[in-house]
Amino acid sequence: MPDQKVAIVTDSTTNLPRDILQQYPITVLPLTLIWGDKTYCDSVDIQPDEFYRRLKTTTVIPTTSQVTPAQFGAAFGKLIEQGYDILCIVVASTLSGTLDSAIQAKAMYPAAHIELVDSQTTSLAMGFQVLAAVRAAVKGATLEECKAQAEKARANSSIFFCLDTLEFLYRGGRIGGAARFLGTALNLKPILELRGGQMIPVERVRTQRKALGRLLELVEERITGQSNVRLAIIDANAPEEAEIVMEKARQQFKTIEILRSDVSPVIGTYAGPGTVGIAYMVGM
């Protein structure tokens, strides 16, 4: 678009649905999934369906790796050559070293106009920050204005999610404050919030059906009385449950946008199959 001065760069954990990525000019750089002796680019070389199918039967636990400085450097260089300023919004620095890689890549171009934003979250809570920025960019907003939109979105959004088990979060070393839920009855479903880069334990619910209902109640508490409500429903190999949540959200809330997406393989490595989440953003 001729008026666009700012290019938006993000990483694959944003989980933005494909129709959104086709609609807006967003550069998405993949994190890496390492599974045995093979490596995969997140949601490029391995899609969620294949990942969760293999995860059910594997004896080898996958690990992950951040976007590299070289990947960011190549992307930044291409956009700079095209005349863009760059806003880069990435997964929480408490969860990944991806921001460190972006910082190193920025240093490769000292004369360029590049701003970095730590989303302090991931998945579609980060996706809302990316969307706020790119929607400003395509209208001709400056780099500073786009960054301000992303930061406003960060302050006005969050994500709750219900895990089927804490096993994957624990063995991946990302459990944080949710560790206090360890050792409880296996049939209790933990509900967590990712806020300010921290995993915050909310409560444990006895069945998944009740847990999904509680997700909606928690979101309702946050969005009641707010304007311009946007929601996003995500799942890790739990499409039927996610569709139920989405339908109830449509009936229950007055929204201006509802997104629906899969949890990418890299996030799924820690969330585990059966996870369902709801991200929200208000006031924008």
C-alpha positions in Angstrom: 0.0 0.0 0.0 1.5 3.4 -1.1 0.9 5.2 2.2 2.4 2.5 4.4 5.7 3.6 6.0 6.0 0.9 8.7 6.5 -2.8 8.3 5.4 -5.1 11.0 7.5 -8.1 12.0 6.5 -10.8 14.5 7.2 -14.4 15.3 5.2 -17.6 14.7 3.9 -17.9 18.2 1.5 -15.1 17.4 -0.9 -17.9 16.0 -2.7 -15.4 13.7 -5.1 -17.2 11.4 -4.1 -17.5 7.8 -6.9 -15.3 6.5 -5.6 -12.5 8.7 -2.0 -13.1 7.4 -3.3 -13.0 3.8 -5.2 -9.8 4.5 -2.4 -7.7 6.1 1.3 -7.3 5.3 2.9 -9.0 8.3 6.3 -10.6 8.3 6.2 -13.8 10.5 9.5 -15.4 11.4 9.3 -19.0 12.6 10.7 -20.3 15.9 12.3 -23.8 15.6 11.0 -27.1 16.8 13.7 -29.7 17.4 12.4 -33.3 17.5 15.0 -35.9 17.7 17.6 -35.4 14.9 15.2 -33.2 12.9 14.4 -29.5 13.0 11.2 -27.9 11.8 10.2 -24.3 11.2 7.2 -23.6 13.4 3.9 -23.9 11.4 5.9 -24.0 8.1 7.6 -27.4 8.0 5.2 -28.9 10.5 1.6 -28.0 10.9 -0.4 -28.3 14.2 -2.4 -31.3 13.0 0.7 -33.4 12.3 2.4 -32.2 15.4 -0.3 -33.1 17.8 -0.9 -36.5 16.1 2.8 -37.4 16.5 3.0 -36.0 20.0 0.4 -38.5 21.2 2.7 -41.5 20.5 6.2 -40.1 20.6 8.8 -41.3 23.1 11.1 -38.4 22.1 10.2 -35.1 23.7 10.5 -32.1 21.3 12.3 -28.9 22.3 12.2 -25.4 20.8 14.6 -22.7 19.8 14.1 -18.9 19.4 14.2 -17.0 16.1 17.9 -16.4 15.4 19.6 -13.0 14.9 20.4 -14.0 11.4 16.7 -14.6 10.6 15.8 -11.2 12.0 18.7 -9.6 10.3 17.7 -10.9 6.9 14.1 -9.8 7.3 15.1 -6.4 8.6 17.6 -5.9 5.7 15.0 -6.7 3.1 12.4 -4.3 4.5 15.0 -1.5 5.0 15.9 -1.9 1.3 12.3 -1.4 0.5 12.2 1.9 2.4 10.3 0.8 5.5 10.7 1.7 9.1 10.2 -1.5 11.2 8.2 -2.4 14.2 9.0 -5.8 15.6 6.6 -7.4 18.2 7.7 -10.7 19.7 6.9 -13.4 22.3 7.4 -12.5 25.9 11.1 -12.3 26.8 10.3 -14.4 30.0 9.3 -17.3 27.7 11.9 -17.1 24.9 15.2 -15.5 23.9 13.6 -14.3 20.6 13.7 -10.6 21.8 17.4 -10.9 22.4 17.9 -12.1 18.8 15.9 -9.1 17.6 18.0 -6.8 19.7 21.2 -8.2 18.1 19.7 -7.9 14.6 18.7 -4.3 15.2 22.3 -3.5 16.1 23.3 -4.7 12.6 21.4 -1.6 11.2 22.4 1.3 13.4 21.1 3.9 10.9 17.7 2.3 10.4 14.5 3.1 12.2 13.6 -0.1 14.1 11.5 -0.4 17.2 11.1 -3.5 19.3 8.2 -4.5 21.5 8.2 -7.2 24.1 4.6 -8.4 23.9 4.9 -9.9 27.4 2.6 -12.7 26.2 2.1 -15.0 23.2 -0.5 -16.5 20.9 -3.4 -14.3 20.0 -3.0 -12.0 22.9 0.2 -11.0 21.1 -1.7 -11.3 17.8 -4.0 -8.4 19.0 -0.9 -6.3 19.5 0.3 -7.1 16.0 -3.1 -6.4 14.5 -3.4 -3.1 16.2 0.0 -2.0 14.9 -0.5 -3.3 11.3 -4.0 -1.7 11.0 -2.4 1.6 12.0 0.5 1.1 9.6 -1.7 0.4 6.5 -3.5 3.7 7.2 -0.1 5.6 7.1 0.7 5.8 10.8 4.3 6.6 11.8 6.6 4.2 13.5 6.0 5.9 16.9 2.2 5.8 16.3 2.3 2.1 15.4 4.4 1.3 18.5 2.0 3.2 20.7 -0.9 1.2 19.3 0.9 -2.1 20.1 1.7 -0.9 23.6 -1.9 0.2 24.1 -3.1 -3.2 22.9 -0.7 -4.9 25.4 -2.2 -2.9 28.2 -5.7 -3.7 27.2 -5.5 -7.4 26.5 -4.7 -10.8 28.1 -5.2 -14.5 27.7 -6.7 -17.2 29.9 -6.2 -20.9 29.1 -7.2 -24.3 30.4 -4.7 -27.0 30.2 -5.5 -30.7 30.1 -2.4 -31.4 32.1 0.6 -29.4 33.5 3.0 -32.1 32.3 4.2 -30.3 29.2 4.6 -26.9 30.8 6.6 -28.5 33.7 8.9 -30.6 31.6 9.5 -27.6 29.2 10.6 -25.4 32.1 8.0 -22.8 31.5 5.7 -23.5 34.5 6.5 -20.4 36.6 3.8 -19.6 39.2 1.7 -22.5 38.0 4.0 -24.8 39.9 1.8 -24.5 42.9 -0.8 -26.6 41.0 1.6 -29.5 40.7 0.8 -32.6 42.7 -2.9 -32.1 42.7 -5.6 -34.6 41.7 -5.1 -35.6 38.0 -8.6 -34.9 37.1 -8.4 -31.2 38.0 -8.0 -28.9 35.1 -5.7 -25.9 35.7 -6.7 -22.5 34.5 -3.8 -20.1 34.0 -3.4 -16.5 32.8 -0.4 -15.2 31.0 0.0 -11.6 32.0 3.0 -9.3 32.2 5.1 -12.2 30.9 4.2 -14.4 33.9 2.2 -17.6 34.2 -0.4 -16.8 36.8 -2.4 -19.7 38.4 -6.1 -18.8 38.5 -7.8 -21.9 39.8 -8.4 -25.6 39.3 -11.7 -26.9 38.0 -12.9 -30.5 38.3 -14.0 -31.2 34.7 -13.1 -29.8 31.4 -16.7 -28.8 30.7 -16.7 -26.7 33.9 -13.3 -25.3 33.1 -14.4 -24.1 29.7 -17.4 -22.4 31.3 -15.1 -20.8 33.8 -12.9 -19.4 31.0 -15.9 -17.6 29.7 -16.7 -16.3 33.1 -13.2 -15.0 33.7 -13.3 -13.1 30.4 -16.7 -11.7 31.1 -15.3 -10.3 34.4 -12.7 -8.4 32.4 -14.7 -7.2 29.5 -18.0 -6.1 31.2 -18.6 -2.5 30.7 -15.8 -2.2 28.1 -16.1 -1.0 24.5 -14.8 -2.5 21.3 -14.4 -6.1 22.6 -12.3 -8.4 20.5 -11.9 -12.1 21.4 -9.8 -15.0 20.1 -10.3 -18.7 20.7 -7.3 -21.0 20.4 -6.9 -24.7 20.9 -4.2 -27.4 20.8 -5.9 -30.4 19.2 -9.2 -29.7 20.9 -11.3 -28.3 18.0 -14.7 -29.5 19.3 -14.2 -27.9 22.7 -12.9 -24.7 21.1 -16.0 -24.5 18.8 -18.3 -24.8 21.8 -16.5 -22.0 23.5 -16.6 -19.9 20.4 -20.3 -20.4 19.9 -21.1 -19.5 23.5 -18.9 -16.4 23.3 -20.8 -15.3 20.2 -24.1 -15.7 22.1 -22.8 -14.2 25.4 -20.7 -11.2 24.4 -21.1 -8.2 22.1 -17.9 -8.2 20.1 -16.6 -6.4 17.1 -14.2 -9.2 16.2 -13.7 -12.9 17.0 -10.7 -14.8 15.8 -10.2 -18.6 15.8 -6.8 -20.4 15.5 -4.8 -23.4 16.3 -2.0 -23.4 18.9 1.3 -23.6 16.9 3.6 -26.6 17.5 6.2 -24.5 19.4 3.5 -23.3 21.9 1.9 -26.7 21.9 5.2 -28.2 23.1 4.6 -26.5 26.4 0.8 -26.2 26.5 0.2 -29.8 25.5 -2.7 -31.3 23.6 -6.2 -30.5 24.9 -5.4 -26.9 25.8 -8.2 -24.3 25.0 -7.6 -20.6 25.5 -9.4 -17.2 25.2 -7.6 -14.0 24.5 -9.4 -10.7 24.7 -8.7 -7.0 23.9 -10.9 -4.1 24.8 -11.1 -0.4 24.1 -9.5 -0.5 20.6 
